[in-house]
Amino acid sequence: MVRKFKKVAKTKKGVPKKYVQGAKNPKSQEAEIKRTAKKYKEGTLTKAEMERIAKKRSKNVKRKKAS
């Protein structure tokens, strides 16, 4: 049985908009997501690369100001 998922809004390159909406630089975030997905599918993504990517993603977020 095939899994069905709800349709979501995507960017022109096909990345869900929710994944890039809070980024300081959405285009670079989108490109990084596409690169990582390609490496993951090929099986060439290493643990060290994933840790580096996770650290970079956490820094690439706009923080809300505390009021």
PDBQT receptor file of N, H, CA, C and O in Angstrom, charges set to zero:
ATOM      1  N   MET A   1       0.831  -1.173   0.000  1.00  0.00    +0.000 N 
ATOM      2  CA  MET A   1       0.000   0.000   0.000  1.00  0.00    +0.000 C 
ATOM      3  C   MET A   1       0.884   1.247   0.000  1.00  0.00    +0.000 C 
ATOM      4  O   MET A   1       1.824   1.344   0.788  1.00  0.00    +0.000 OA
ATOM      5  N   VAL A   2       0.589   2.177  -0.863  1.00  0.00    +0.000 N 
ATOM      6  H   VAL A   2      -0.175   2.098  -1.503  1.00  0.00    +0.000 HD
ATOM      7  CA  VAL A   2       1.372   3.392  -1.008  1.00  0.00    +0.000 C 
ATOM      8  C   VAL A   2       0.964   4.418   0.039  1.00  0.00    +0.000 C 
ATOM      9  O   VAL A   2      -0.221   4.642   0.283  1.00  0.00    +0.000 OA
ATOM     10  N   ARG A   3       1.974   5.041   0.659  1.00  0.00    +0.000 N 
ATOM     11  H   ARG A   3       2.937   4.860   0.461  1.00  0.00    +0.000 HD
ATOM     12  CA  ARG A   3       1.684   6.079   1.653  1.00  0.00    +0.000 C 
ATOM     13  C   ARG A   3       1.253   7.349   0.940  1.00  0.00    +0.000 C 
ATOM     14  O   ARG A   3       1.819   7.711  -0.091  1.00  0.00    +0.000 OA
ATOM     15  N   LYS A   4       0.257   8.021   1.486  1.00  0.00    +0.000 N 
ATOM     16  H   LYS A   4      -0.202   7.726   2.324  1.00  0.00    +0.000 HD
ATOM     17  CA  LYS A   4      -0.230   9.274   0.903  1.00  0.00    +0.000 C 
ATOM     18  C   LYS A   4       0.066  10.415   1.852  1.00  0.00    +0.000 C 
ATOM     19  O   LYS A   4      -0.141  10.305   3.060  1.00  0.00    +0.000 OA
ATOM     20  N   PHE A   5       0.546  11.502   1.300  1.00  0.00    +0.000 N 
ATOM     21  H   PHE A   5       0.714  11.591   0.318  1.00  0.00    +0.000 HD
ATOM     22  CA  PHE A   5       0.870  12.667   2.092  1.00  0.00    +0.000 C 
ATOM     23  C   PHE A   5       0.067  13.863   1.603  1.00  0.00    +0.000 C 
ATOM     24  O   PHE A   5      -0.287  13.944   0.427  1.00  0.00    +0.000 OA
ATOM     25  N   LYS A   6      -0.213  14.780   2.503  1.00  0.00    +0.000 N 
ATOM     26  H   LYS A   6       0.075  14.714   3.458  1.00  0.00    +0.000 HD
ATOM     27  CA  LYS A   6      -0.942  15.989   2.172  1.00  0.00    +0.000 C 
ATOM     28  C   LYS A   6      -0.079  16.871   1.272  1.00  0.00    +0.000 C 
ATOM     29  O   LYS A   6       1.135  16.936   1.465  1.00  0.00    +0.000 OA
ATOM     30  N   LYS A   7      -0.675  17.545   0.302  1.00  0.00    +0.000 N 
ATOM     31  H   LYS A   7      -1.661  17.492   0.146  1.00  0.00    +0.000 HD
ATOM     32  CA  LYS A   7       0.053  18.456  -0.577  1.00  0.00    +0.000 C 
ATOM     33  C   LYS A   7       0.465  19.690   0.218  1.00  0.00    +0.000 C 
ATOM     34  O   LYS A   7      -0.319  20.216   1.008  1.00  0.00    +0.000 OA
ATOM     35  N   VAL A   8       1.696  20.150   0.008  1.00  0.00    +0.000 N 
ATOM     36  H   VAL A   8       2.333  19.723  -0.634  1.00  0.00    +0.000 HD
ATOM     37  CA  VAL A   8       2.182  21.348   0.694  1.00  0.00    +0.000 C 
ATOM     38  C   VAL A   8       2.712  22.345  -0.326  1.00  0.00    +0.000 C 
ATOM     39  O   VAL A   8       3.091  21.965  -1.434  1.00  0.00    +0.000 OA
ATOM     40  N   ALA A   9       2.740  23.623   0.050  1.00  0.00    +0.000 N 
ATOM     41  H   ALA A   9       2.432  23.931   0.950  1.00  0.00    +0.000 HD
ATOM     42  CA  ALA A   9       3.254  24.670  -0.828  1.00  0.00    +0.000 C 
ATOM     43  C   ALA A   9       4.761  24.494  -0.971  1.00  0.00    +0.000 C 
ATOM     44  O   ALA A   9       5.460  24.260   0.015  1.00  0.00    +0.000 OA
ATOM     45  N   LYS A  10       5.260  24.606  -2.201  1.00  0.00    +0.000 N 
ATOM     46  H   LYS A  10       4.692  24.796  -3.002  1.00  0.00    +0.000 HD
ATOM     47  CA  LYS A  10       6.682  24.419  -2.461  1.00  0.00    +0.000 C 
ATOM     48  C   LYS A  10       7.268  25.623  -3.193  1.00  0.00    +0.000 C 
ATOM     49  O   LYS A  10       6.547  26.405  -3.812  1.00  0.00    +0.000 OA
ATOM     50  N   THR A  11       8.595  25.753  -3.108  1.00  0.00    +0.000 N 
ATOM     51  H   THR A  11       9.180  25.117  -2.606  1.00  0.00    +0.000 HD
ATOM     52  CA  THR A  11       9.308  26.800  -3.835  1.00  0.00    +0.000 C 
ATOM     53  C   THR A  11       9.439  26.383  -5.297  1.00  0.00    +0.000 C 
ATOM     54  O   THR A  11       9.015  25.291  -5.675  1.00  0.00    +0.000 OA
ATOM     55  N   LYS A  12      10.023  27.249  -6.112  1.00  0.00    +0.000 N 
ATOM     56  H   LYS A  12      10.367  28.136  -5.805  1.00  0.00    +0.000 HD
ATOM     57  CA  LYS A  12      10.179  26.933  -7.531  1.00  0.00    +0.000 C 
ATOM     58  C   LYS A  12      11.047  25.703  -7.769  1.00  0.00    +0.000 C 
ATOM     59  O   LYS A  12      10.867  24.991  -8.756  1.00  0.00    +0.000 OA
ATOM     60  N   LYS A  13      11.982  25.458  -6.868  1.00  0.00    +0.000 N 
ATOM     61  H   LYS A  13      12.129  26.036  -6.066  1.00  0.00    +0.000 HD
ATOM     62  CA  LYS A  13      12.868  24.293  -7.016  1.00  0.00    +0.000 C 
ATOM     63  C   LYS A  13      12.303  23.036  -6.363  1.00  0.00    +0.000 C 
ATOM     64  O   LYS A  13      12.911  21.970  -6.455  1.00  0.00    +0.000 OA
ATOM     65  N   GLY A  14      11.151  23.143  -5.707  1.00  0.00    +0.000 N 
ATOM     66  H   GLY A  14      10.656  24.009  -5.632  1.00  0.00    +0.000 HD
ATOM     67  CA  GLY A  14      10.498  21.961  -5.166  1.00  0.00    +0.000 C 
ATOM     68  C   GLY A  14      10.717  21.676  -3.695  1.00  0.00    +0.000 C 
ATOM     69  O   GLY A  14      10.364  20.597  -3.218  1.00  0.00    +0.000 OA
ATOM     70  N   VAL A  15      11.286  22.611  -2.971  1.00  0.00    +0.000 N 
ATOM     71  H   VAL A  15      11.573  23.487  -3.359  1.00  0.00    +0.000 HD
ATOM     72  CA  VAL A  15      11.492  22.434  -1.530  1.00  0.00    +0.000 C 
ATOM     73  C   VAL A  15      10.286  23.026  -0.800  1.00  0.00    +0.000 C 
ATOM     74  O   VAL A  15       9.860  24.130  -1.140  1.00  0.00    +0.000 OA
ATOM     75  N   PRO A  16       9.722  22.330   0.190  1.00  0.00    +0.000 N 
ATOM     76  CA  PRO A  16       8.599  22.901   0.935  1.00  0.00    +0.000 C 
ATOM     77  C   PRO A  16       8.947  24.267   1.530  1.00  0.00    +0.000 C 
ATOM     78  O   PRO A  16      10.019  24.444   2.109  1.00  0.00    +0.000 OA
ATOM     79  N   LYS A  17       8.040  25.221   1.384  1.00  0.00    +0.000 N 
ATOM     80  H   LYS A  17       7.169  25.077   0.914  1.00  0.00    +0.000 HD
ATOM     81  CA  LYS A  17       8.283  26.596   1.832  1.00  0.00    +0.000 C 
ATOM     82  C   LYS A  17       8.546  26.685   3.327  1.00  0.00    +0.000 C 
ATOM     83  O   LYS A  17       9.309  27.548   3.763  1.00  0.00    +0.000 OA
ATOM     84  N   LYS A  18       7.937  25.818   4.118  1.00  0.00    +0.000 N 
ATOM     85  H   LYS A  18       7.317  25.118   3.764  1.00  0.00    +0.000 HD
ATOM     86  CA  LYS A  18       8.137  25.828   5.572  1.00  0.00    +0.000 C 
ATOM     87  C   LYS A  18       9.601  25.559   5.923  1.00  0.00    +0.000 C 
ATOM     88  O   LYS A  18      10.075  26.014   6.964  1.00  0.00    +0.000 OA
ATOM     89  N   TYR A  19      10.327  24.824   5.067  1.00  0.00    +0.000 N 
ATOM     90  H   TYR A  19       9.942  24.454   4.222  1.00  0.00    +0.000 HD
ATOM     91  CA  TYR A  19      11.723  24.496   5.351  1.00  0.00    +0.000 C 
ATOM     92  C   TYR A  19      12.640  25.692   5.197  1.00  0.00    +0.000 C 
ATOM     93  O   TYR A  19      13.718  25.716   5.791  1.00  0.00    +0.000 OA
ATOM     94  N   VAL A  20      12.240  26.694   4.411  1.00  0.00    +0.000 N 
ATOM     95  H   VAL A  20      11.364  26.675   3.928  1.00  0.00    +0.000 HD
ATOM     96  CA  VAL A  20      13.121  27.831   4.138  1.00  0.00    +0.000 C 
ATOM     97  C   VAL A  20      12.586  29.159   4.655  1.00  0.00    +0.000 C 
ATOM     98  O   VAL A  20      13.275  30.172   4.533  1.00  0.00    +0.000 OA
ATOM     99  N   GLN A  21      11.385  29.196   5.227  1.00  0.00    +0.000 N 
ATOM    100  H   GLN A  21      10.825  28.374   5.326  1.00  0.00    +0.000 HD
ATOM    101  CA  GLN A  21      10.759  30.465   5.568  1.00  0.00    +0.000 C 
ATOM    102  C   GLN A  21      11.474  31.254   6.661  1.00  0.00    +0.000 C 
ATOM    103  O   GLN A  21      11.398  32.483   6.644  1.00  0.00    +0.000 OA
ATOM    104  N   GLY A  22      12.149  30.636   7.590  1.00  0.00    +0.000 N 
ATOM    105  H   GLY A  22      12.211  29.638   7.604  1.00  0.00    +0.000 HD
ATOM    106  CA  GLY A  22      12.791  31.367   8.669  1.00  0.00    +0.000 C 
ATOM    107  C   GLY A  22      14.270  31.611   8.462  1.00  0.00    +0.000 C 
ATOM    108  O   GLY A  22      14.939  32.120   9.361  1.00  0.00    +0.000 OA
ATOM    109  N   ALA A  23      14.800  31.258   7.292  1.00  0.00    +0.000 N 
ATOM    110  H   ALA A  23      14.256  30.845   6.561  1.00  0.00    +0.000 HD
ATOM    111  CA  ALA A  23      16.231  31.370   7.036  1.00  0.00    +0.000 C 
ATOM    112  C   ALA A  23      16.653  32.807   6.739  1.00  0.00    +0.000 C 
ATOM    113  O   ALA A  23      15.881  33.599   6.198  1.00  0.00    +0.000 OA
ATOM    114  N   LYS A  24      17.895  33.125   7.105  1.00  0.00    +0.000 N 
ATOM    115  H   LYS A  24      18.522  32.481   7.545  1.00  0.00    +0.000 HD
ATOM    116  CA  LYS A  24      18.450  34.440   6.791  1.00  0.00    +0.000 C 
ATOM    117  C   LYS A  24      18.615  34.566   5.283  1.00  0.00    +0.000 C 
ATOM    118  O   LYS A  24      18.367  35.627   4.710  1.00  0.00    +0.000 OA
ATOM    119  N   ASN A  25      19.035  33.480   4.644  1.00  0.00    +0.000 N 
ATOM    120  H   ASN A  25      19.237  32.618   5.109  1.00  0.00    +0.000 HD
ATOM    121  CA  ASN A  25      19.225  33.468   3.197  1.00  0.00    +0.000 C 
ATOM    122  C   ASN A  25      18.479  32.256   2.633  1.00  0.00    +0.000 C 
ATOM    123  O   ASN A  25      19.060  31.176   2.522  1.00  0.00    +0.000 OA
ATOM    124  N   PRO A  26      17.198  32.420   2.275  1.00  0.00    +0.000 N 
ATOM    125  CA  PRO A  26      16.379  31.285   1.834  1.00  0.00    +0.000 C 
ATOM    126  C   PRO A  26      16.915  30.542   0.610  1.00  0.00    +0.000 C 
ATOM    127  O   PRO A  26      16.780  29.322   0.525  1.00  0.00    +0.000 OA
ATOM    128  N   LYS A  27      17.526  31.267  -0.345  1.00  0.00    +0.000 N 
ATOM    129  H   LYS A  27      17.636  32.258  -0.276  1.00  0.00    +0.000 HD
ATOM    130  CA  LYS A  27      18.032  30.593  -1.543  1.00  0.00    +0.000 C 
ATOM    131  C   LYS A  27      19.182  29.657  -1.217  1.00  0.00    +0.000 C 
ATOM    132  O   LYS A  27      19.252  28.555  -1.761  1.00  0.00    +0.000 OA
ATOM    133  N   SER A  28      20.090  30.077  -0.336  1.00  0.00    +0.000 N 
ATOM    134  H   SER A  28      20.033  30.972   0.106  1.00  0.00    +0.000 HD
ATOM    135  CA  SER A  28      21.205  29.204   0.025  1.00  0.00    +0.000 C 
ATOM    136  C   SER A  28      20.709  28.017   0.847  1.00  0.00    +0.000 C 
ATOM    137  O   SER A  28      21.228  26.908   0.722  1.00  0.00    +0.000 OA
ATOM    138  N   GLN A  29      19.713  28.254   1.679  1.00  0.00    +0.000 N 
ATOM    139  H   GLN A  29      19.291  29.155   1.781  1.00  0.00    +0.000 HD
ATOM    140  CA  GLN A  29      19.118  27.175   2.480  1.00  0.00    +0.000 C 
ATOM    141  C   GLN A  29      18.493  26.130   1.555  1.00  0.00    +0.000 C 
ATOM    142  O   GLN A  29      18.655  24.926   1.754  1.00  0.00    +0.000 OA
ATOM    143  N   GLU A  30      17.781  26.613   0.550  1.00  0.00    +0.000 N 
ATOM    144  H   GLU A  30      17.649  27.591   0.388  1.00  0.00    +0.000 HD
ATOM    145  CA  GLU A  30      17.137  25.733  -0.418  1.00  0.00    +0.000 C 
ATOM    146  C   GLU A  30      18.176  24.901  -1.174  1.00  0.00    +0.000 C 
ATOM    147  O   GLU A  30      17.998  23.698  -1.361  1.00  0.00    +0.000 OA
ATOM    148  N   ALA A  31      19.255  25.546  -1.605  1.00  0.00    +0.000 N 
ATOM    149  H   ALA A  31      19.399  26.524  -1.453  1.00  0.00    +0.000 HD
ATOM    150  CA  ALA A  31      20.317  24.844  -2.323  1.00  0.00    +0.000 C 
ATOM    151  C   ALA A  31      20.969  23.788  -1.439  1.00  0.00    +0.000 C 
ATOM    152  O   ALA A  31      21.266  22.684  -1.896  1.00  0.00    +0.000 OA
ATOM    153  N   GLU A  32      21.190  24.131  -0.167  1.00  0.00    +0.000 N 
ATOM    154  H   GLU A  32      20.948  25.027   0.204  1.00  0.00    +0.000 HD
ATOM    155  CA  GLU A  32      21.803  23.184   0.769  1.00  0.00    +0.000 C 
ATOM    156  C   GLU A  32      20.903  21.974   0.995  1.00  0.00    +0.000 C 
ATOM    157  O   GLU A  32      21.393  20.848   1.080  1.00  0.00    +0.000 OA
ATOM    158  N   ILE A  33      19.604  22.192   1.094  1.00  0.00    +0.000 N 
ATOM    159  H   ILE A  33      19.206  23.106   1.026  1.00  0.00    +0.000 HD
ATOM    160  CA  ILE A  33      18.650  21.096   1.278  1.00  0.00    +0.000 C 
ATOM    161  C   ILE A  33      18.694  20.165   0.066  1.00  0.00    +0.000 C 
ATOM    162  O   ILE A  33      18.700  18.944   0.217  1.00  0.00    +0.000 OA
ATOM    163  N   LYS A  34      18.724  20.748  -1.139  1.00  0.00    +0.000 N 
ATOM    164  H   LYS A  34      18.720  21.740  -1.262  1.00  0.00    +0.000 HD
ATOM    165  CA  LYS A  34      18.765  19.946  -2.365  1.00  0.00    +0.000 C 
ATOM    166  C   LYS A  34      20.058  19.125  -2.445  1.00  0.00    +0.000 C 
ATOM    167  O   LYS A  34      20.026  17.952  -2.815  1.00  0.00    +0.000 OA
ATOM    168  N   ARG A  35      21.205  19.748  -2.096  1.00  0.00    +0.000 N 
ATOM    169  H   ARG A  35      21.231  20.701  -1.795  1.00  0.00    +0.000 HD
ATOM    170  CA  ARG A  35      22.495  19.045  -2.119  1.00  0.00    +0.000 C 
ATOM    171  C   ARG A  35      22.495  17.876  -1.139  1.00  0.00    +0.000 C 
ATOM    172  O   ARG A  35      22.926  16.771  -1.467  1.00  0.00    +0.000 OA
ATOM    173  N   THR A  36      22.003  18.141   0.071  1.00  0.00    +0.000 N 
ATOM    174  H   THR A  36      21.652  19.039   0.337  1.00  0.00    +0.000 HD
ATOM    175  CA  THR A  36      21.985  17.122   1.112  1.00  0.00    +0.000 C 
ATOM    176  C   THR A  36      21.073  15.960   0.725  1.00  0.00    +0.000 C 
ATOM    177  O   THR A  36      21.421  14.798   0.938  1.00  0.00    +0.000 OA
ATOM    178  N   ALA A  37      19.904  16.272   0.157  1.00  0.00    +0.000 N 
ATOM    179  H   ALA A  37      19.621  17.215  -0.016  1.00  0.00    +0.000 HD
ATOM    180  CA  ALA A  37      18.966  15.225  -0.261  1.00  0.00    +0.000 C 
ATOM    181  C   ALA A  37      19.591  14.342  -1.343  1.00  0.00    +0.000 C 
ATOM    182  O   ALA A  37      19.420  13.123  -1.334  1.00  0.00    +0.000 OA
ATOM    183  N   LYS A  38      20.315  14.963  -2.272  1.00  0.00    +0.000 N 
ATOM    184  H   LYS A  38      20.455  15.953  -2.280  1.00  0.00    +0.000 HD
ATOM    185  CA  LYS A  38      20.960  14.219  -3.362  1.00  0.00    +0.000 C 
ATOM    186  C   LYS A  38      22.016  13.268  -2.799  1.00  0.00    +0.000 C 
ATOM    187  O   LYS A  38      22.074  12.099  -3.179  1.00  0.00    +0.000 OA
ATOM    188  N   LYS A  39      22.855  13.785  -1.881  1.00  0.00    +0.000 N 
ATOM    189  H   LYS A  39      22.807  14.735  -1.572  1.00  0.00    +0.000 HD
ATOM    190  CA  LYS A  39      23.888  12.948  -1.270  1.00  0.00    +0.000 C 
ATOM    191  C   LYS A  39      23.274  11.809  -0.469  1.00  0.00    +0.000 C 
ATOM    192  O   LYS A  39      23.775  10.685  -0.499  1.00  0.00    +0.000 OA
ATOM    193  N   TYR A  40      22.181  12.097   0.255  1.00  0.00    +0.000 N 
ATOM    194  H   TYR A  40      21.774  13.011   0.280  1.00  0.00    +0.000 HD
ATOM    195  CA  TYR A  40      21.514  11.077   1.065  1.00  0.00    +0.000 C 
ATOM    196  C   TYR A  40      20.994   9.953   0.177  1.00  0.00    +0.000 C 
ATOM    197  O   TYR A  40      21.163   8.776   0.495  1.00  0.00    +0.000 OA
ATOM    198  N   LYS A  41      20.355  10.320  -0.944  1.00  0.00    +0.000 N 
ATOM    199  H   LYS A  41      20.217  11.276  -1.202  1.00  0.00    +0.000 HD
ATOM    200  CA  LYS A  41      19.808   9.315  -1.860  1.00  0.00    +0.000 C 
ATOM    201  C   LYS A  41      20.898   8.473  -2.497  1.00  0.00    +0.000 C 
ATOM    202  O   LYS A  41      20.703   7.281  -2.734  1.00  0.00    +0.000 OA
ATOM    203  N   GLU A  42      22.056   9.087  -2.778  1.00  0.00    +0.000 N 
ATOM    204  H   GLU A  42      22.214  10.055  -2.585  1.00  0.00    +0.000 HD
ATOM    205  CA  GLU A  42      23.185   8.356  -3.364  1.00  0.00    +0.000 C 
ATOM    206  C   GLU A  42      23.893   7.488  -2.330  1.00  0.00    +0.000 C 
ATOM    207  O   GLU A  42      24.603   6.546  -2.680  1.00  0.00    +0.000 OA
ATOM    208  N   GLY A  43      23.695   7.814  -1.053  1.00  0.00    +0.000 N 
ATOM    209  H   GLY A  43      23.119   8.580  -0.769  1.00  0.00    +0.000 HD
ATOM    210  CA  GLY A  43      24.344   7.066   0.020  1.00  0.00    +0.000 C 
ATOM    211  C   GLY A  43      25.745   7.563   0.322  1.00  0.00    +0.000 C 
ATOM    212  O   GLY A  43      26.540   6.835   0.918  1.00  0.00    +0.000 OA
ATOM    213  N   THR A  44      26.068   8.795  -0.077  1.00  0.00    +0.000 N 
ATOM    214  H   THR A  44      25.422   9.386  -0.561  1.00  0.00    +0.000 HD
ATOM    215  CA  THR A  44      27.416   9.332   0.141  1.00  0.00    +0.000 C 
ATOM    216  C   THR A  44      27.477  10.347   1.273  1.00  0.00    +0.000 C 
ATOM    217  O   THR A  44      28.519  10.969   1.484  1.00  0.00    +0.000 OA
ATOM    218  N   LEU A  45      26.399  10.526   1.995  1.00  0.00    +0.000 N 
ATOM    219  H   LEU A  45      25.553  10.021   1.824  1.00  0.00    +0.000 HD
ATOM    220  CA  LEU A  45      26.366  11.480   3.108  1.00  0.00    +0.000 C 
ATOM    221  C   LEU A  45      26.986  10.838   4.339  1.00  0.00    +0.000 C 
ATOM    222  O   LEU A  45      26.505   9.814   4.824  1.00  0.00    +0.000 OA
ATOM    223  N   THR A  46      28.066  11.449   4.845  1.00  0.00    +0.000 N 
ATOM    224  H   THR A  46      28.457  12.281   4.451  1.00  0.00    +0.000 HD
ATOM    225  CA  THR A  46      28.745  10.901   6.018  1.00  0.00    +0.000 C 
ATOM    226  C   THR A  46      28.184  11.517   7.299  1.00  0.00    +0.000 C 
ATOM    227  O   THR A  46      27.491  12.534   7.262  1.00  0.00    +0.000 OA
ATOM    228  N   LYS A  47      28.489  10.896   8.411  1.00  0.00    +0.000 N 
ATOM    229  H   LYS A  47      29.052  10.070   8.441  1.00  0.00    +0.000 HD
ATOM    230  CA  LYS A  47      28.019  11.394   9.694  1.00  0.00    +0.000 C 
ATOM    231  C   LYS A  47      28.631  12.758   9.987  1.00  0.00    +0.000 C 
ATOM    232  O   LYS A  47      27.950  13.639  10.510  1.00  0.00    +0.000 OA
ATOM    233  N   ALA A  48      29.908  12.943   9.658  1.00  0.00    +0.000 N 
ATOM    234  H   ALA A  48      30.461  12.226   9.233  1.00  0.00    +0.000 HD
ATOM    235  CA  ALA A  48      30.588  14.220   9.889  1.00  0.00    +0.000 C 
ATOM    236  C   ALA A  48      29.937  15.333   9.075  1.00  0.00    +0.000 C 
ATOM    237  O   ALA A  48      29.759  16.445   9.573  1.00  0.00    +0.000 OA
ATOM    238  N   GLU A  49      29.581  15.038   7.822  1.00  0.00    +0.000 N 
ATOM    239  H   GLU A  49      29.725  14.135   7.418  1.00  0.00    +0.000 HD
ATOM    240  CA  GLU A  49      28.913  16.030   6.983  1.00  0.00    +0.000 C 
ATOM    241  C   GLU A  49      27.555  16.405   7.575  1.00  0.00    +0.000 C 
ATOM    242  O   GLU A  49      27.190  17.580   7.592  1.00  0.00    +0.000 OA
ATOM    243  N   MET A  50      26.817  15.425   8.053  1.00  0.00    +0.000 N 
ATOM    244  H   MET A  50      27.114  14.470   8.039  1.00  0.00    +0.000 HD
ATOM    245  CA  MET A  50      25.492  15.692   8.610  1.00  0.00    +0.000 C 
ATOM    246  C   MET A  50      25.591  16.545   9.866  1.00  0.00    +0.000 C 
ATOM    247  O   MET A  50      24.752  17.419  10.085  1.00  0.00    +0.000 OA
ATOM    248  N   GLU A  51      26.603  16.304  10.693  1.00  0.00    +0.000 N 
ATOM    249  H   GLU A  51      27.284  15.594  10.514  1.00  0.00    +0.000 HD
ATOM    250  CA  GLU A  51      26.794  17.121  11.890  1.00  0.00    +0.000 C 
ATOM    251  C   GLU A  51      27.136  18.559  11.514  1.00  0.00    +0.000 C 
ATOM    252  O   GLU A  51      26.638  19.495  12.140  1.00  0.00    +0.000 OA
ATOM    253  N   ARG A  52      27.984  18.745  10.495  1.00  0.00    +0.000 N 
ATOM    254  H   ARG A  52      28.388  17.984   9.987  1.00  0.00    +0.000 HD
ATOM    255  CA  ARG A  52      28.352  20.078  10.023  1.00  0.00    +0.000 C 
ATOM    256  C   ARG A  52      27.127  20.806   9.478  1.00  0.00    +0.000 C 
ATOM    257  O   ARG A  52      26.932  21.991   9.750  1.00  0.00    +0.000 OA
ATOM    258  N   ILE A  53      26.308  20.100   8.714  1.00  0.00    +0.000 N 
ATOM    259  H   ILE A  53      26.466  19.138   8.493  1.00  0.00    +0.000 HD
ATOM    260  CA  ILE A  53      25.091  20.674   8.134  1.00  0.00    +0.000 C 
ATOM    261  C   ILE A  53      24.108  21.071   9.237  1.00  0.00    +0.000 C 
ATOM    262  O   ILE A  53      23.514  22.148   9.173  1.00  0.00    +0.000 OA
ATOM    263  N   ALA A  54      23.931  20.222  10.239  1.00  0.00    +0.000 N 
ATOM    264  H   ALA A  54      24.414  19.348  10.292  1.00  0.00    +0.000 HD
ATOM    265  CA  ALA A  54      23.012  20.512  11.344  1.00  0.00    +0.000 C 
ATOM    266  C   ALA A  54      23.446  21.761  12.097  1.00  0.00    +0.000 C 
ATOM    267  O   ALA A  54      22.609  22.581  12.476  1.00  0.00    +0.000 OA
ATOM    268  N   LYS A  55      24.749  21.911  12.316  1.00  0.00    +0.000 N 
ATOM    269  H   LYS A  55      25.429  21.245  12.009  1.00  0.00    +0.000 HD
ATOM    270  CA  LYS A  55      25.274  23.086  13.015  1.00  0.00    +0.000 C 
ATOM    271  C   LYS A  55      25.033  24.341  12.181  1.00  0.00    +0.000 C 
ATOM    272  O   LYS A  55      24.646  25.381  12.715  1.00  0.00    +0.000 OA
ATOM    273  N   LYS A  56      25.263  24.243  10.863  1.00  0.00    +0.000 N 
ATOM    274  H   LYS A  56      25.577  23.399  10.429  1.00  0.00    +0.000 HD
ATOM    275  CA  LYS A  56      25.060  25.386   9.969  1.00  0.00    +0.000 C 
ATOM    276  C   LYS A  56      23.581  25.775   9.908  1.00  0.00    +0.000 C 
ATOM    277  O   LYS A  56      23.254  26.962   9.888  1.00  0.00    +0.000 OA
ATOM    278  N   ARG A  57      22.689  24.785   9.879  1.00  0.00    +0.000 N 
ATOM    279  H   ARG A  57      22.955  23.821   9.895  1.00  0.00    +0.000 HD
ATOM    280  CA  ARG A  57      21.250  25.067   9.830  1.00  0.00    +0.000 C 
ATOM    281  C   ARG A  57      20.788  25.788  11.088  1.00  0.00    +0.000 C 
ATOM    282  O   ARG A  57      19.944  26.681  11.011  1.00  0.00    +0.000 OA
ATOM    283  N   SER A  58      21.323  25.420  12.230  1.00  0.00    +0.000 N 
ATOM    284  H   SER A  58      22.008  24.694  12.292  1.00  0.00    +0.000 HD
ATOM    285  CA  SER A  58      20.896  26.065  13.474  1.00  0.00    +0.000 C 
ATOM    286  C   SER A  58      21.360  27.519  13.541  1.00  0.00    +0.000 C 
ATOM    287  O   SER A  58      20.729  28.338  14.208  1.00  0.00    +0.000 OA
ATOM    288  N   LYS A  59      22.458  27.846  12.856  1.00  0.00    +0.000 N 
ATOM    289  H   LYS A  59      22.971  27.180  12.314  1.00  0.00    +0.000 HD
ATOM    290  CA  LYS A  59      22.951  29.228  12.825  1.00  0.00    +0.000 C 
ATOM    291  C   LYS A  59      22.225  30.073  11.788  1.00  0.00    +0.000 C 
ATOM    292  O   LYS A  59      22.227  31.300  11.888  1.00  0.00    +0.000 OA
ATOM    293  N   ASN A  60      21.608  29.446  10.797  1.00  0.00    +0.000 N 
ATOM    294  H   ASN A  60      21.607  28.449  10.716  1.00  0.00    +0.000 HD
ATOM    295  CA  ASN A  60      20.990  30.157   9.684  1.00  0.00    +0.000 C 
ATOM    296  C   ASN A  60      19.527  30.531   9.960  1.00  0.00    +0.000 C 
ATOM    297  O   ASN A  60      18.739  30.661   9.023  1.00  0.00    +0.000 OA
ATOM    298  N   VAL A  61      19.159  30.705  11.228  1.00  0.00    +0.000 N 
ATOM    299  H   VAL A  61      19.799  30.600  11.990  1.00  0.00    +0.000 HD
ATOM    300  CA  VAL A  61      17.772  30.979  11.591  1.00  0.00    +0.000 C 
ATOM    301  C   VAL A  61      17.632  32.391  12.132  1.00  0.00    +0.000 C 
ATOM    302  O   VAL A  61      18.465  32.855  12.911  1.00  0.00    +0.000 OA
ATOM    303  N   LYS A  62      16.569  33.073  11.711  1.00  0.00    +0.000 N 
ATOM    304  H   LYS A  62      15.893  32.697  11.078  1.00  0.00    +0.000 HD
ATOM    305  CA  LYS A  62      16.266  34.389  12.274  1.00  0.00    +0.000 C 
ATOM    306  C   LYS A  62      15.641  34.175  13.644  1.00  0.00    +0.000 C 
ATOM    307  O   LYS A  62      14.706  33.386  13.787  1.00  0.00    +0.000 OA
ATOM    308  N   ARG A  63      16.139  34.857  14.629  1.00  0.00    +0.000 N 
ATOM    309  H   ARG A  63      16.898  35.498  14.513  1.00  0.00    +0.000 HD
ATOM    310  CA  ARG A  63      15.599  34.740  15.985  1.00  0.00    +0.000 C 
ATOM    311  C   ARG A  63      14.563  35.834  16.208  1.00  0.00    +0.000 C 
ATOM    312  O   ARG A  63      14.731  36.962  15.744  1.00  0.00    +0.000 OA
ATOM    313  N   LYS A  64      13.491  35.495  16.920  1.00  0.00    +0.000 N 
ATOM    314  H   LYS A  64      13.355  34.578  17.296  1.00  0.00    +0.000 HD
ATOM    315  CA  LYS A  64      12.476  36.492  17.267  1.00  0.00    +0.000 C 
ATOM    316  C   LYS A  64      12.993  37.299  18.454  1.00  0.00    +0.000 C 
ATOM    317  O   LYS A  64      13.626  36.754  19.357  1.00  0.00    +0.000 OA
ATOM    318  N   LYS A  65      12.718  38.602  18.444  1.00  0.00    +0.000 N 
ATOM    319  H   LYS A  65      12.204  39.045  17.710  1.00  0.00    +0.000 HD
ATOM    320  CA  LYS A  65      13.126  39.452  19.554  1.00  0.00    +0.000 C 
ATOM    321  C   LYS A  65      12.180  39.248  20.725  1.00  0.00    +0.000 C 
ATOM    322  O   LYS A  65      10.963  39.193  20.553  1.00  0.00    +0.000 OA
ATOM    323  N   ALA A  66      12.751  39.138  21.915  1.00  0.00    +0.000 N 
ATOM    324  H   ALA A  66      13.741  39.183  22.054  1.00  0.00    +0.000 HD
ATOM    325  CA  ALA A  66      11.939  38.982  23.122  1.00  0.00    +0.000 C 
ATOM    326  C   ALA A  66      11.315  40.336  23.467  1.00  0.00    +0.000 C 
ATOM    327  O   ALA A  66      12.002  41.357  23.498  1.00  0.00    +0.000 OA
ATOM    328  N   SER A  67      10.041  40.329  23.717  1.00  0.00    +0.000 N 
ATOM    329  H   SER A  67       9.483  39.500  23.691  1.00  0.00    +0.000 HD
ATOM    330  CA  SER A  67       9.370  41.602  24.028  1.00  0.00    +0.000 C 
ATOM    331  C   SER A  67       8.968  41.712  25.474  1.00  0.00    +0.000 C 
ATOM    332  O   SER A  67       8.396  42.723  25.881  1.00  0.00    +0.000 OA
TER     333      SER A  67
